[in-house]
Amino acid sequence: MQDFRAFRVHLVDGRSEARLERLRLDELSPGDVVIRAAWSSINYKDALAATGAGKILRRSPLVIGVDVAGTVEASEDPRFVPGDAVVVVGCGLSETHDGGFSEFVRLPGDFLNPLPAGLGLREAMAIGTAGFTAAYALHRMEQNEQSPALGPIAVTGASGGVGSLAIDIFSRRGYEVHALTHKTGADDYLRGLGAHEVRHLEVDKLGTRPLERAIWGGAVDNLGGSVLAWLTRSVVPLGNIASIGLAADPGLETTVMPFILRGVSLLGINSRDVPRDTRLAVWQRLGGDLRPARLERIVTREVALDELPGCFDAYIAGTMTGRTLVRLG
Ligand SMILES: NC(=O)c1ccc[n+]([C@@H]2O[C@H](COP(=O)([O-])OP(=O)(O)OC[C@H]3O[C@@H](n4cnc5c(N)ncnc54)[C@H](OP(=O)(O)O)[C@@H]3O)[C@@H](O)[C@H]2O)c1
């Protein structure tokens, strides 16, 4: 195989230097399946890795990109044969393994999910880690008895990747979804994804009592910090909060009152280390009953590999709306 293009980050004196390079297959981290990549997508974590704003890479240099979808080119794993369509999210790509911003990707077979019936490769990457995480949150919340009857679901960081997919998926499932955003001007976008209401977050008006009026049936939180603390204080008895992100603040200051007096559950969501059977089941659902209905609205940008360097600052600044697809094929 000839060399191919990949977007690789080098850690130099504690700084990240990211650039497009030509690599050979034997320069990638080991794996028994080679994928001819068709699409990837940008997630917040990729922006942290590319800019060095967060410590993501555990080794250097490393091809970044936490998502990839494509077809198997060669396989020593009997579960996969050339031509199989596969999708990979999480699993340590861009942390310990060379990731998805590459024309060819080499990975252990255990990381791969067969592309579910009902999804194309491009759609799978419009969903990507963001949509997988939102669907996994819903799956966990419903295992813990979340239902539309409990009341509306608050989605924070609503206009970002996870937030957008959460609005689409939860509303499609019959939940009333309230989008909580910092952006002015995103109302039409958020309502177009299925949000019943759009609320502009004013952090200084969230109250300070150990228990506020219970208004949310449950919540999907991408922000952490004072917003997550407020959600714990304002979810109804037996409601669930999926803690997904820390885009605002990794801290959490609350009391045990919501958990003890209201039976509220705080569910930690980590899309990277989902047991394989659950991962496969969630992907099947994403091609079926949880299939997002508004992917073409959510994909707000499509770029080629060489356009990646200009893409990350908007994620760090929190000004990005929707998802960016990366064309590799
Ligand atoms: N646990 C997991 O497995 C997992 C998986 C995927 C992502 N994540 C995490 O989930 C979060 C969201 O990821 P994403 O890919 O959706 O990111 P994204 O596309 O960049 O969206 C993040 C959204 O959060 C809001 N935001 C950003 N910076 C903020 C700040 N400083 N203060 C307050 N709000 C801010 C913005 O929404 P508004 O303007 O609408 O408020 C922004 O659009 C990130 O922290 C990411 O690391 C975790």
Ligand as a Chemical Component Dictionary entry (heavy atoms), coordinates in Angstrom:
data_LIG
# 
_chem_comp.id                   LIG 
_chem_comp.type                 NON-POLYMER 
_chem_comp.pdbx_formal_charge   0 
_chem_comp.three_letter_code    LIG 
# 
loop_
_chem_comp_atom.comp_id 
_chem_comp_atom.atom_id 
_chem_comp_atom.alt_atom_id 
_chem_comp_atom.type_symbol 
_chem_comp_atom.charge 
_chem_comp_atom.model_Cartn_x 
_chem_comp_atom.model_Cartn_y 
_chem_comp_atom.model_Cartn_z 
_chem_comp_atom.pdbx_ordinal 
LIG N1  N1  N 0  -18.717 11.537 28.477 1  
LIG C1  C1  C 0  -18.505 11.251 27.203 2  
LIG O1  O1  O 0  -18.347 10.099 26.812 3  
LIG C2  C2  C 0  -18.515 12.377 26.215 4  
LIG C3  C3  C 0  -18.766 12.136 24.848 5  
LIG C4  C4  C 0  -18.845 13.236 23.976 6  
LIG C5  C5  C 0  -18.633 14.515 24.479 7  
LIG N2  N2  N 1  -18.354 14.688 25.795 8  
LIG C6  C6  C 0  -18.194 16.035 26.356 9  
LIG O2  O2  O 0  -19.458 16.682 26.247 10 
LIG C7  C7  C 0  -19.284 18.083 26.031 11 
LIG C8  C8  C 0  -19.981 18.467 24.738 12 
LIG O3  O3  O 0  -19.317 17.847 23.635 13 
LIG P1  P1  P 0  -19.677 18.265 22.140 14 
LIG O4  O4  O 0  -18.890 17.397 21.246 15 
LIG O5  O5  O -1 -21.142 18.383 21.990 16 
LIG O6  O6  O 0  -19.043 19.743 22.131 17 
LIG P2  P2  P 0  -19.435 20.991 21.199 18 
LIG O7  O7  O 0  -20.014 20.533 19.912 19 
LIG O8  O8  O 0  -18.250 21.864 21.201 20 
LIG O9  O9  O 0  -20.631 21.673 22.043 21 
LIG C9  C9  C 0  -20.454 22.163 23.336 22 
LIG C10 C10 C 0  -21.544 23.203 23.618 23 
LIG O10 O10 O 0  -21.459 23.556 24.999 24 
LIG C11 C11 C 0  -21.701 24.953 25.149 25 
LIG N3  N3  N 0  -20.425 25.539 25.649 26 
LIG C12 C12 C 0  -19.207 25.450 25.111 27 
LIG N4  N4  N 0  -18.284 26.092 25.863 28 
LIG C13 C13 C 0  -18.932 26.569 26.902 29 
LIG C14 C14 C 0  -18.537 27.317 28.037 30 
LIG N5  N5  N 0  -17.269 27.700 28.250 31 
LIG N6  N6  N 0  -19.469 27.657 28.921 32 
LIG C15 C15 C 0  -20.725 27.258 28.733 33 
LIG N7  N7  N 0  -21.172 26.552 27.670 34 
LIG C16 C16 C 0  -20.286 26.212 26.762 35 
LIG C17 C17 C 0  -22.080 25.477 23.780 36 
LIG O11 O11 O 0  -23.492 25.282 23.641 37 
LIG P3  P3  P 0  -24.580 26.472 23.852 38 
LIG O12 O12 O 0  -23.999 27.693 23.216 39 
LIG O13 O13 O 0  -25.801 25.965 23.158 40 
LIG O14 O14 O 0  -24.772 26.636 25.334 41 
LIG C18 C18 C 0  -21.354 24.507 22.863 42 
LIG O15 O15 O 0  -21.937 24.502 21.582 43 
LIG C19 C19 C 0  -17.776 18.305 26.038 44 
LIG O16 O16 O 0  -17.363 18.642 27.344 45 
LIG C20 C20 C 0  -17.213 16.936 25.651 46 
LIG O17 O17 O 0  -15.895 16.748 26.095 47 
LIG C21 C21 C 0  -18.291 13.655 26.663 48 
# 
loop_
_chem_comp_bond.comp_id 
_chem_comp_bond.atom_id_1 
_chem_comp_bond.atom_id_2 
_chem_comp_bond.value_order 
_chem_comp_bond.pdbx_ordinal 
LIG N1  C1  SING 1  
LIG C1  O1  DOUB 2  
LIG C1  C2  SING 3  
LIG C2  C3  SING 4  
LIG C2  C21 DOUB 5  
LIG C3  C4  DOUB 6  
LIG C4  C5  SING 7  
LIG C5  N2  DOUB 8  
LIG N2  C6  SING 9  
LIG N2  C21 SING 10 
LIG C6  O2  SING 11 
LIG C6  C20 SING 12 
LIG O2  C7  SING 13 
LIG C7  C8  SING 14 
LIG C7  C19 SING 15 
LIG C8  O3  SING 16 
LIG O3  P1  SING 17 
LIG P1  O4  DOUB 18 
LIG P1  O5  SING 19 
LIG P1  O6  SING 20 
LIG O6  P2  SING 21 
LIG P2  O7  DOUB 22 
LIG P2  O8  SING 23 
LIG P2  O9  SING 24 
LIG O9  C9  SING 25 
LIG C9  C10 SING 26 
LIG C10 O10 SING 27 
LIG C10 C18 SING 28 
LIG O10 C11 SING 29 
LIG C11 N3  SING 30 
LIG C11 C17 SING 31 
LIG N3  C12 SING 32 
LIG N3  C16 SING 33 
LIG C12 N4  DOUB 34 
LIG N4  C13 SING 35 
LIG C13 C14 SING 36 
LIG C13 C16 DOUB 37 
LIG C14 N5  SING 38 
LIG C14 N6  DOUB 39 
LIG N6  C15 SING 40 
LIG C15 N7  DOUB 41 
LIG N7  C16 SING 42 
LIG C17 O11 SING 43 
LIG C17 C18 SING 44 
LIG O11 P3  SING 45 
LIG P3  O12 DOUB 46 
LIG P3  O13 SING 47 
LIG P3  O14 SING 48 
LIG C18 O15 SING 49 
LIG C19 O16 SING 50 
LIG C19 C20 SING 51 
LIG C20 O17 SING 52 
# 
